[in-house]
Amino acid sequence: SYKFLRKILFLFDPESIHKISFRFLKIIFLLPNYLSFWQYFFRIDNNKLKRKVFGIIFDNPVGLAAGFDKDAEIFDGLSSFGFGFVEIGTVTPLPQDGNPKPRLFRLPKDKAVINRMGFNNDGVEAVTSRLRRKKSKIIVGGNIGKNKLTPNELAINDYEICFEKLFNYVDYFVVNVSSPNTPGLRELQSKEFLNDLFIDLNKLRSNETIKKPILIKISPDLSKEKILEILEVIDTNNIDGIIATNTTIDYPNLKSKNKNETGGLSGAPLYDKSNEVISFISKKTNGKLPIIGVGGISTPEQAVKKIEAGAHLIQLYTGIIYEGPGIVRKINKKLLNQEL
């Protein structure tokens, strides 16, 4: 069972295990008939799970959050694990190494992870070349950010570069201005910056024949006033949705030995906080603004509560590290049973 495997995996450094797991998955995904084999165990196909959100039909509402398949290396294979969609990135115009290692820490007693990765990725050219070879029908979101060395006053250029280069290869975009691990990035959650950015992105997408949805991913640490400001900007610029939430830097009462590491916290301690943000946004927009709910889901019951709080779709990441890929099937089964 996955619990036994997790014990072994948790003996090693988290980033090394991520790399080893990726290599292993790449190999098994190359085997003939792998898709149908894994789908048999993990996937549930049922029309009742389908969702139409911001103009896209999702096979089911359970997605993989950004950060897992940053560089679009195994998104095709991941489709066989039962996800309704996979978000790649965060992608920046130029490749970058991210922050010094170690920068990823498990907190087993808290069912959490702290990371300070810093947008390590292969850059938009490499990511685009992989997406170009897409074989499956999985819906892919493109999470875009700015390079660390790009000053905030030039940040719009970075988002535009990624937007234009990825446009033909992703199904929707996520503007990431909420990671705590790139210095000054969260300052871009300001009304002024977002207005300017969205005006420019709207101009770029108006030249295209297909309208690609744009979402914004926000921090769970924003004040209610700040969230209202962002909702106003979303409304003014016809932005298609919001992802609530990114990781938090406000984490009291942790029990694990890595609790004092700096970075963004994900997993169980973020669960209630992200639900509060989802619920607040849902009420303020009368449930009309599409919300992707992410943060701390590790059981089917928690997934249901996220949707009841107002999320139209949900995403997992840390929950998969602790529960294994089988959690996707369990959640979809629960959603079917509850007819959500």
Summary of the structure (lengths in Angstrom):
residues: 340
radius of gyration: 18.6
end to end distance: 28.5
largest distance: 53.1
contacts: 1166
relative contact order: 0.14
helix: 44%
strand: 17%
